[in-house]
Amino acid sequence: MRLLNLVIQDFRNLELVQLDTDARFVVFAGENAQGKTNCLEAIYGLATLKSFRARRNRELIRFGADVARVGGAVMDEGIRRKFRFTVSSAGRMGEVDDKRPSSLRSYFDGIRAVLFCPEDTAMVRGDPGGRRRFLDRAAFTARPSYLDIARDYRRVLDQRSSLLRALNRDLTQLDIFDEQMAHLGAELSVRRQAIVRELIPHFEALHAQIAGGGKAKIRYRSCLGEGDRAEQASRFMELIGASREAELRRGMNLVGPHRDDLNIEVDGRTARAYGSQGQVRSVVIALKLAELQAARARGDRLLFLLDDLSSELDQRRTDQLLGLLGDLELQTFVTTTDVERLSGLPQGSARFFRVEGGQVLASGDG
């Protein structure tokens, strides 16, 4: 998969940007607060129909404009398609070849991306919700059909939560929600376990290369344990039955995959409590690269977005990372304040753009 060109209009501080991005590495360089990350965020929006920074759509639209648009042509397995991401006060919309797709799944079958940004390190030290979001994003990136499962589970979870809080509870309706939640929760758990199994061998090997030592492990802690969908659904129903009295008393959902966690260890100790800043960075980068390698093993090619490379790694680790990315043969978009740090890029593989005050200027290939 390769993004051949990019058009950004009224997105953040970018009034109109038109770029030829047909290169293995595309580098946005410049000082801070000039718009480098906005370029990366625009590509992320095109690939995911969401932002990795903004909570409100209005934040994505340039001051004085009503609509922000991002478009580009994607070449994948010899097929060229045109994608567009539009943000307005009415919401966000994706189009493929100038048409609304039949479903979000059909949109994401054509374009997907993995992002690494400095804020991702909070995933390791933060609460389990951040690690669950990583798992859900990885499972969706691997198989877009996961989006439907996750949304349906959240819908039933919210409906059940409302019923538990209601003064006049319909226990018959609660039984129906229990069965739906058990079925969807088991599917969610099985899908998460599958993506973790895919990531493990790649993650362990990549971490050893990036960190230069130490052994890292990841393990999905599911309240439903192991087993197939039927076994996990049955176990979920048992947990729901055992907790019903407490749930009715407290008016909230107390058990389910929405409370699961991803255990991350370095040298036998939990990274959340004992990992150094350097170890945490290495873990997160290894996790992101493991997604890319797992995709390659499935026959997929994803876009990789790497924000603020200059601040995250020393020169040795930067060179190692660039070498690993070169071996993966995928398209990578990088932002940096220091182009000299990218001397390890494969010769002739990169296209450079200088970003100044919302203007994006071509500065040559390398």
N, C-alpha and C positions, 0 to 999 in steps of 0.2 A: 504494500500500500504506500502510495506517495502522493502528497499534496503538491500538485504541479504549479498552482498559482493561488494568490490570495488577494481578495479585495475587502477592505475594511472601511466602512463609512459611518461616521458619527458614533464611534464606539469609544467610550472613555474620553481621552484627550485627542483621539485620532480622527481628524476630520475626513480625510480621504487618503487611503493607502492602497496602492496597486503594485503587487510584487510578483516576480517570477521566483518561485520557491522550489524549482525542480533540481534539487541537490540532496545528497545524503545527509549533509549537515547544513542547517540554516542558523546563522548566528546573528542575534540582535545585540549590538554593543552600544554602550553609552554610559553617561553618568546616571546616578540615581534620580528618580522622579522625573524622567524624561518621556517614559512611555514604553520601555522595553517589555516589562511584564504585561502591559496592556496588549501588546502584540501576541504574547503567548496566551493570555486569557481569551483573546478573540479566537485563536485556533482551538483552544479547549472548548469554548462555547460552540464552535462549529461541530466538534466531535462528540459533544455530550449534551448540548442544548441547555447548559447551565454554566454558572460561574464558579470558580474555586475561591473567590474572595467576597463577592457582593451578596448581601441578603435580599436586596430589593432591586427590581428591574431598573428603576430610575437611575440607580448608581452607574449602570452600564451605558447610559445614553449621554452623549456629549451635551454640555450645557448649551441651551438654546435650540436644540434639536428635539424632535418628537419620536424619532425611530432610529435605532441602531441596526446596521446590517453587516453581516460577515458572509462572504461567499468564496468558494474555491472549487477547482476541478480536482478530482481524485482519480488516480489510475491504480487499479487493483486487478491483478491477473489478466491484464490486457484489456480490461473494460474501463472506459472513461465515463465518469458521471459527475454531474454538477450538484454541489450541495450549497444550501443557504440557511443561515440562522438569523432570525429577525427578532428584535426585542422592542416592545412598545409598552405603553401603559396598560394595554389589553392583555399582555402576557408575552410568552416566547413561542416561536413557531419554527419548525424545520421544514425545508422543502428539498426534494430530490428531482433534478431535471425540470425545475419550474413547476412542480406539482406537490401538493400535500401528500405525504406517504400514507398508505393504507393503515399503517400502525407505526408506533415508535420502534418496534422491533425491526421493521423493514428498513427504517432509516439507519439504525445502528448496525445493521448487517453490512452497511456500505462504508462506514467510517467509525473508527474507535481510536482512543488514545490513552496512554498512561502518562501521568504527571508526577514529577517530583519537584516540590518547592520547599523552602526552608521550614515552613510551618508544619510540614509533615512529621518532623521529629517529635512534635507534641503527642503524636499517636502512641508512641512507646511509653511515655511517662504519664499520660493522661488516663482518664477513666475508660472502662471497657467499651463505651459507646464509640470512641474513636477507632478502636481496633475492629469492632464489628463493621463500621462504615468502610474501613479498608477492605475487609473480607467481602462485603456485599458489592463494592465497586469492582473488585477483582473477579468475582463470580459473574457479574454482569458483563464485564469486558470480555471474559472468556466465552460466555454464552448469553447473548442479549435476551433470550427467553426468561432468564432469571428475573428480569425487571417485573414481569407480570406476577411471578410468585411473591416477590418481596412486597409489591404494592397490595396484592390481595391479602397477604398476611397482615400488613399494617392496617388495612381497612377493617378486617374482622376484629383485630386487636382493639382498635378504637371503638368499634361498635360494642364490643363486649365490655370495655371499660365504662362506657356511658351507661350500659345496663346495670353494671355492678354499683354505680353511684346513684342510680335512680331510687326514689322512695318506694315506688310500687314496682317491684321486680317481677318480671314474667319468667319463671324458672323453666318453662317449656322453651322459650326463646333462648334462654341461657344454654340449655342442652344442645340446641342447634348450633349456637356459636362455638360451643366446646368441640363438637365434631369437626366443624369447619377449621377451627384453629389447630386442632390436632393434625389434620390432614396437611394443611399448608405449612405448619411448623415443622413437621417431619420432612417435607420436601425442601424447605429452607435449610434445615440442618444437614440433610444428605448432600445438597449442592455445596454448602460451605465446606463440608468434610472433603468433598471431591476436589475442590480447588486447592485446599491446603495440601492434600496428597500430591497434587501436580506441582505445587511450589516447593515442597520440602527439598528434593534433591538439588534443584537449581539454587535455592536460597543458601543451603549449607556450603555448596562449592563456591558460589559467588562471594559469600561473606568471607570465606577464608582468603580469597584473592584480594578483596578490597581492604580488609582489616590487616592483612599480613600476619595473621595469627589468631588464636582463640577459636573456640568452637561454638557456633550458635545453633539453636534449635527453635522450631515453632511447633505448637500443638494446639488444635482446636478443642476447647473445653465445652462440650455440649451437655446440657442437662438431660438430653435424651440418649446419651451414650452412643454405642456403635450399633450396626445392624442396618437392614434395608428399610425402605419407607414404611412398610407395614409394621415392622417391629418398633420403629421409633414412634409411629403414630399411636400404637397401643400403649407404649410407655408414657407418652404425653397424656393420654386419657387417664392413666393411673395417677399421674402427678396432679392433673387438674382435679380429679376426684378427691385426692387427699388434701388439697389446699382450698377446696370450695368454701368451707366454713370460714376460714381466715380471710379469703377474698371477699366474701359477702360482708364480713364484719368491717374490713378495712376499705372496701369499695375500690379495689384495684387489682390488676392482673399481677400475680406473684410468681408465676412459673412460665417458662417458655424460652425459645431461642433468642428472644429479644433481651435476655439477660445473660447470654453466653459470652465467652471471652476467648481471645487468642493469646495463649501463653508464649512469651518470647524470652528465651534464656541465652545468656552468654557465659560460657565456662561454668555451667551448672547453676548459675544464679540468675534470678529474674532481672531482666534488663530494666524493667520499670523502676525498681527500687535501687539497684546497684550499678546500673550501666553508666559509664562515664559519657560525657558529651560526644567524644570521638566514637565510642562504641555504639551509641544510639544512632549517630549519622550513618555509620557503616551498616547497621541493621536495616535502616529504612531504605537506603540505596540498594542494598542486596535484595530486599523484598520487591522493590520496583523492577529491578532488572530480572528477578525471577519470574515476574509476570510476563516480561517480554520473551524470555527464553521458553517458558511454558507455551506461550502463543506460537512461537516458532515451531515447537515440537508438534503442535496441532496443525501446522500448516498455515497459520495466520501471520500477517505482518501488521503491526500496529504503529501508530505515530508515537514518538516519545518526546515529551516536553520537559525540559530541564531548566528550572528557574534559578537565577542567581548562583551560578556555578562557582564564581570567584570566591564567595564567602563561605562555602560549605566544606571544601576539601583543600588540603595542601597540594603542592605541585605533584608529588609522587602519586598520591591517590587520584588526582585529576587525570594524569597520564594513564594510569591503570584503567580508569573508567572509560576514557575515550577509546582505548584499545579494545575493551570489551564491547563497546558500542559498535566499533568498526567491524568486529567479528560477527555481530548480529545481522549486519546488512539491512538495517532498517533506517527510516528517515527520522532524524533527531533535530529538534528545535531547541536552541540554547540561548539564554540571556546571560550577559556578563558585563562587568565594568572593566575588565582587563583582558583584552584579546590575546596578550602575550601568554596568558595561562593556557591557551588552547593550542600551543605549538605541537602538541601530540596528535592533532587531527591527521588522518591519512592524507597524503599529498593529493591535491586536486579534488578533494571530496566536499569542500565547503563553499557556501555562498554567504558573504558578510554584508550586513546592513548596519548603518550608523543611525541611532535614534536620538534626535535632539528636539525638545519642545514639541513633541507630537508629530514631528516630521520624520519619515523613515527614508533614508537615502542609501542607495546601493554603494558599497565601497569595495567591490571586487570579489573575485573568487580566490580560493586558496586550497 
